[in-house]
């Protein structure tokens, strides 16, 4: 009886507690949908100014767009390669030495705490302006995420074949190559392809900090209110994301064995992919060390090692605690709104529940949402809701819709549909059938995807302040640009601790589901 009461209490208390947190965070971030609705004409007018786009501007877009793709391809491939080489040293079940495992996990946790834009800004101090700094940042960003995902996949895999090879005298790394990599390869390649698409969006904003790509051009045209040219840039980004999306789906189907091609075609495909990587890599701008000051690097390291503790422990509105709390609230509200809107969109985005024409239209819509970089959404929404945390909430909500709908759709496509069809055959209407047969199967998967998006939104919210959308981003970037390394060190330490706490919380929630 006590257990039943406890279970009933948890079923009621947890949703109520969640709603209380949601409304408190919404109030803290100044969410005002009524004011946004009153000013909605600013958004519609801005979108109307982008249509039709200035097609004559396409010639000036192509080279910066190539730089964006170049950084994405090279950074993703190099980051994924280093990740699969480093991941076994971080996986406990492969019996590698414990000390390197702890050091590597700490390094990955630190790197995961920083968004690509902050890594790129740091890289410009080391390697100068240009695509080399941007590629270095994307490589580090990809390495951190892919290493974590890969050693988690290794930890969940069956270690018996690996241990059998080790017992036969094969070295640990050789056993890893022959027994573990083939097992995790489909998931690894799927994650890498997903990150490639995400890195195109990350690379498209690195120009904001001088790291190359189309971001500087995009920021310039938005600042000059040349929205027909902005429309053309976004259209080219959309076409790029579409091409990568469909090519990724094709490669993923080959990896999973759902599609087969002839050996000669497979060789040509491998040669093509290798040629793309080589061209992107050898045409990178070389690093420029002429403006790299050893004294600046020493000051940077000293500031990171000796953070500004007065700022770190300050509880005022300009202190670290308040800014991090605002960042968390922005990410939390944006993730929740995006998740709620993504669930119906995911059902409209798969042929399992709607006709093919409807699915195609929503597929284009979701790809269109995903193709716009999050800072661009921030620059757009700030013209409607003004500067502040509410703009950050709107930005991350829309960005979350793009990613979550894609991941939810993939989960629906892999679903066992027999319970759903059985309920339909019994005369149950589609909506109740979905609630009773589909959603219970997907609850653990959906929870995992939403927690991952929340983790991503924490990092993205940490740079939204660059466009006046609240959070810790503006103080961090201003501190780095003004060489206030002690304050920057305090902010970075706060971000590391915040992401670590979020990671622990996500793990606890994931274990309960």
N, C-alpha and C positions, 0 to 999 in steps of 0.2 A: 504493500500500500504506500509506504514511504517513497519507494522508488517511482511509483506511478505519479505521486504528487510532485516529486522532484522533476520528473520528465515533463509534466504539464507546466510546472513553473518555468523551466528552461524554455519551453516552446513559446511561452508568453513573454517572459522577461527579456530574452535575447532580441526579438524583433522590436520591442518597445525601447530597449536601450539603444539599439541601432538607430531608430527614428529620432530619439532625443539627440544623439550625437550628430545626426544629419542636420537637424534644424539649428542646433547650436553652432555648427560649423558654417551653415548658410548665413546665419546672422552675423557671425564673426567676419565673414568675407564680404558682407554688404550685398548679398544677392537680392536684386530687386527686379523681378520679371515684369512688373507693371511699368516701371520706368523704361525698361528695354523695349517693351511693346509700343510705348508711346513714341520712341525714337527709332522704330523699325524702318521708317522711310529712309534713314541715313544708310542702312544696310542695302535696301533694295536699289537706292539711287547709285550706290557704289558698284553693285553688281551690274546694273544697267550700263554704267560707264565702261565696263570691261567688254561689253558686247555691242558690236562685233569687235574682235581683237584686231590689232594693227598688224596685218599679215606682211607688210613691207618691212617690219622690224625683225623678221625671222633671221636675216643674215647676220645681225649683230648678236643673236642669241646662241647660234650654233656652237661657236668656240667656247664660251663659258659653260654651255650645257655639256660639251665634251669633257671639259675639266671636271665637272661634277660627276659624270659617269666614270671618268678615269680614276678619281679618288675613291669612288665607291667600289669599283671592281678590284683595284689593286689592294685597297685596305681590307676588303672583305676576304679575299683569297689569302693574303698574308696572315691576317688575324686568325682565320680558321685553321690554317696550316700550323701556326704556333700553338693554337689551342689543342689540337688533337695530339701534338707532341708533348704538351705539358700536362694534359688532363690525367694521365695515369699516375703521376706523382702526387695528385691531390685526392685520388680515390682510395679510401681506406681498405677496400676488399682486395686490392691487388698486392698488398703487402710490401709496398715501397717504404723506404725509411720514413719514420714519423716526423723527424725534424723538417726535412724539405716540404712535407705535406702541409705542416702548420704554416710555414713561411709562405708557401705558394697560395694557400687559402686566404691568408691575411692580405697578400698583394692583390689578389683578385677582388676581395671585398673593398679594398681602397680604390682600385681602378673603377669598379662598378658604381662607386658613389658619385662619380663625376660625369656630367653630360658631355657629349662629343664637342660641344661648343667651347666648354671650359678647357678640355684637353687641347683643342685647336689653338686657343688663345695662348696657353702655356707653350705649345710647340712653336709659335711664332717668335717667342723670346729666345728659343734655342736655335731654330733653323731659318729665321727670317720669314718674310711674307711669301706666299705662293702655295702651289699645290703640294709641294713636299711636306710642308707643315700639316696641311689638311689630311693628306694620306697617312701620315704618322699618327694623327689623332684618331682616324677611322680604324687604323690597324689596332691601336691600343683598346679602343672601345669594343671592337669585334672580339679581340682576344679575351677580354674580361668576361663578356657575356657568353661566348662560345665555350670557354674553359669551364665555367660554372655549369652550364647545361650539359656539357659532355661528361664531366666527372659525376654528375648526378645520374646520367644514363648508365654510366659504367657501374655505379654503386647499385643500381636496380637490376643489372644484368646477372645472368647465372655465371659465377666464377669457376665452375667445375672444369670446363675445357682449358681455361687458363692455368689453373692449379695443376691439372694433369700434365701439361707441357712443362711447367716448372719442375715438377717431380721427376721428369725425364732428363733434366739437366739443361733445358733450354733457358736462356736468360730471360729475365722478367720482361724486358722491352720487346724482345722477339716474340715471346708468348703473347704479349699485348697486341702486337701487329697481326699475328696469325689467328688468334682465338677471340679477341675482344672487338677489334675494329670491324670485322665483317658483321658482327652482331649488332653494333650500334650505328653502322654506316647509313642506313635509311633515315633514321632520326637525325643524325648529324648533318647529312646533306640537306634535309628539309629545313632544319634550323638555319643553315648557312644561306640557303636561297631566300628564306624569309628575311634574314638580316641584310642581304644584298638590296632588297627592295627598300627596307627601312633606311639603309645607309645612303640611298639616293636622296631621300628627304633630308637626312642629316647633312650631307655634303652640300646640298643646295642652299644652306644658310651659313656655311663656314666663312663665306666672303664677308660677313658682318664683322669678323675679327681679322680680316686680311689673310685668310688661309685658302684663297682661291675659290673657284666655282662661280655659280650664277647668283649667289646670295647678294653680293655687293650691287650688282645690276638691279636685282629685284628691290632691294632697299632704296636704291636711288630713284627708281621710277615711282615707287609708292610715296616717297617723300616729295617728289615733284608733281604728284597728283596726275601722272600720265597713266591713267588706268587702262587705256586701250592697249598700251605696251605691257602693262602688268598682266592683262588678260592673255596676251600672246605668250608671255613667259610661262604662265600657269597652264596654258593649253599644251605647250611643248613638254612640260613636266608630266602632265596627264598622259600624253602619248607615250612618254618614256616609261612611266609606271605600268601602263597597259602592256607594252611590249615585254617588259621584265616579268610581269604577272603571268602572261600566257606562256612565255618561254620557261618560267619556273615550274608551271603546272606540267608542261611537257617533260621536263627533266625529272620532276618528282614522280611522274607516272612510270618513267623508265626505271628509276631507282627502286620503286615498290614492286616492279615486275608486272604492272598493269598494262604495259605497252611493250612491244618487242620490235626491234629494228634489226636489219641485216648487219653483219659484222663490218662490211665495208662502210656502211652508213655510220656505224658507231665510231669507227676510226676517224672519219671525216668530222664528226661532231666533236670528238676529243681534240683534233687538230684545230678546229675553229675556235673552241674555248681557250686552248693554249695560246693561239695567235692573238685573241682579244686581250688576254692577260699580259702577254709580252708587249704588245703595242701600248697598252695603257701604262705599263711600268717604265719602259725605256723612254717614253716621251714626257715623264714627269719633270717639272722644273727642278734643277739641282738645289740643294740647300744653300742658303746665303749666310755664311758665317761672318761676313764683313761687318755686320752691324751687331753681332753677338758680343756683348760686353761681359768679360769674366767677372767684373765687379758686380754687375747686375745679377748674374747667376749666383754669386756668393750671397748677395743680399736676399735673393729669392729663397735660397736654401735656409739661410739663417732665420728669415721671417717665418717660414713653414715650421722650423724646429722650435721657434720661440714665439708662439702665437700671442696675440693681445688678449691677456686674460681678463682685463677690465671689460672689454667688449664681449668676451665669451660669456661672462657671468652676469652681464647687464640684463635687467628685467624690464627696462623701459621700452617704448615703442620703436626706438632706433637700436635696440639691443638684439643680440643673436637669438635669444629664446623667442621673442615675439616674432621675429622674421621667419624663423624655422616653423613656428606654430602656424603662421599664415600660409607658408608653403605647403605644410601637411594638409591644412583645411582646403586649400585650393585643389590639391591633388585628390583628396577624398571626395569632395562634392563633384568634381569633374568626372571622376571614375564612376561614381554611383549613377549620375545622370546618363552618362554614356552607356553603362551596362543596361539600364532600364530600357533605353531606346533601341539598343542593339538587338535585344531578344526578338521583338517582332520583325525587325529588318532582316535578321538571319533567316527566319522562316520564309520571308519573301524573296530571299536570295538563293534558294536551292530548288531544284526541279522536283525534289521529293514531295513538296507541299504546294507548289504553284505551277502553272503552265510555263513552258520554256520562254515565251516572249516576255512575260512578267519578270521572270528570273533574270533575263538578259538586261532589262532596263534597270533593275535594282543593282545588278552586278556593276554596270557602268556608273551608277550613282555612288556606290561604295568606293569604287576605284578613284572616282573624281574626288571624293572626300579625302582619301588616303594620299592623293598626289600632292596636296597643298601642304607645305611645311608649316609646323605649328607656330613659328614666329610670324608667318604671314597672317594666319588666323588672328593672332594677337594684334597685329597692326590694323586689321580690318575691324575687329570687334571694338577696339579702343575708340574708333570714330562713332560708335553707337552708344556704348555704355560708359565712355570716359576712362581715364586712367584709374587703376585700382585692382583689388583682388577679384572683383566680379568679372572683369575682363579675362583674367586668368582662368576662372571657372568655366566661362563660355568656351574659351579656347580649348581647354583640355577635354571638355565634354564632347566637342565635335571631333577632336582627334581620337578620343576613345571610341567613338562610334565606328570610325574607319577600321581600326585594328580589331576591336571586339567582334564586330559583325563578321569579319573575315574568319576569325578563329572559331566563332560559334557556328558559322556555316560549315566549316571543315568537320566539326564535331557532329553536326546533323547529317552530313554526307556519310559518316562512318557509323551511323546509328543502326541498331537492329530494329527494323520496322515491323516485325511480326506482331508484337503486342498492339501496336497502333492499328494495323489493318484488321486484327481480330476484333477490336472494339468497334471499328467502323462496320464490320460485317454484322455485329450484333445490334446495329441501329443507333449507336452513340454518335452524337454530332462531332465534327472535327475538333472544335475548341476543347470540349471536355475530354475527348480522346487524347489530345496533346497533353493536357494537364495531368492525366492519370497514367499515361504510358510513355511519353517522351521526356517530359521535364524531370521525373524522378531518375531516369537513367543518366541525364546530363548534369544533374546537380553537382557532383564532385568535379567534373571536367570544367563546367562553367565557373565554379568557385576558384579553381586553379588559374584559369585564364584571367579572371577579374583581378586576382591578387597579383599576377604578373603585370597586368596593365597598371595597377596602382603603383607598383615598384617603378615602372617606366615613368609614370606621371610625376612621381616625386622628383626625379632628375630633370624632367622637362619643366616642371614648375619652378625649379631652382634657377632657371635662366630667363623666365618670362618677364622678370623685372627689367630686362634690357629694353623692352618696348613699353614699359610703364604698366605692366599687368600684375604687379604685386609680387610678394615673395622675396627670397634672399638674392635673386639674380643680379639686380642692379648694384647693390653694395659690393657684391663679389667682383663683378667685372670692373666697376669703377676703382675698387681697391687695387686690382691687378694693373689696370692702365695707369694709375697714379703711383705705382711702385710702393704702395702701402702693404708690404708683404706680411707684416705681423697681423694686420687685420684680416688679410686674405687667408693667412694660415689658420686663424681662429674660425673663419667661416668654413673653410675646407674640413677642418677637424669636426665642426658641428655637423656637416653633411655626412661625413663618414660614420659618425655615431648614429645619426638619424637613419641612414640607410641600413645600418647593422640592426637597429632596433626593429625597423619595419620588416627586415628579413626574418628575424626571430619570430615576430608576431605572425607573419605569413606562414611560417613553418608549423607553428602551433595550430593555426586554423586549418591548414592543409591536413595535418594528422587527424583532426577530429572529423574530417569529411572523407 
